[in-house]
Amino acid sequence: MSEPYIRTFTGKKFYPLNPEPDQIDILDIAAGLSKMPRYSGQTTFAYSVAQHSVHVANILGYKEDKIAGLLHDASEAYIADIPRPIKALLPDYRAIENRIQGAIFEALKIDINDEIMRIVHAADEVMLHCEFDLFFSTFYIEDLGDRIEDTDFEFWISRPDKDMDEFLRVWYSLGGI
């Protein structure tokens, strides 16, 4: 039996159990995330992982944080967004997700360290709570000091074409390859 793979937007074969940098393309990431709903689609309007990722990048102040923020959920372009309560029960999924995320960072030549990931995780939590306020009527925000640049963002009804364009616009504005 051959190894399972996923055919991507650009026509590549992506092997989720054995991801390699040459299987990664920013266009595949943008296309996949732009069509992937947050919260299993249980929101009051269409809201994609791409839009969420753009918001995470936009609230961060430093370029390296912004790039990591934009790509923090990039593995979901290949293996889907699974809600946190379920993801916590799937340790094998976490391991696969981490391998894919590593291949993405390597392919896109992104240097990630623990401090950047700590800041990105905190910004992701800020966005989570902002999204909860918008979609589920709760709100909470953490103080991240000078690592946060702007929390005045505009949510929009997601459309894959708009979300893909916005994701790529942010990527290229940050000097992405």
C-alpha positions, 0 to 999 in steps of 0.5 A: 500500500502506498503512503497516503497523500493529499493533492493540493491547490497547486497540484502538489502531492502532500504527505501528511505523515511525512511532510517535506519542505518541497511539498509546501507552497504558500499558495496552498496554505492561503487557499486551504486556510481561506476555505477552512472555517473557524469553530467548525463553522458554528459562527454567526457569519463565515469566518475563515482560518485565513482571516483569523491568521491575518488578524493574529499577524496584524496585532503583533508589532515585530516583523518576525512575530507577524510572520509567525502569527500569520503562519501559526495555523498553517498546518491546518491548510493540509489537515483541517482546523479541529476545535480545541476540545477535540484536539486535546483528545488527539495526541497523534493529531498534535504530533502530525500537526507539529511535524507539518508546522516544522516542514512549513517553517523550514520550507518558507525559511522562517526562523522560530524560537520559543519566545516568538511562539510564546508571543504568537500563542498569547496573540492567538489567545487575544484573538480567540477572546475577541472572536468569542466576544464577536461570536459567543458574547464573552470577552477577555484580553491579555496585556502583551506590552509592546509586542502588540501593535494594533487591536483595531481590526475589522472582521468581515464575512469570509469569502475564500477569494478575499481571504486568500488575497488578504492572507497573501497580501500580508505574507508578501508585505512581510517579505515572504518568499 
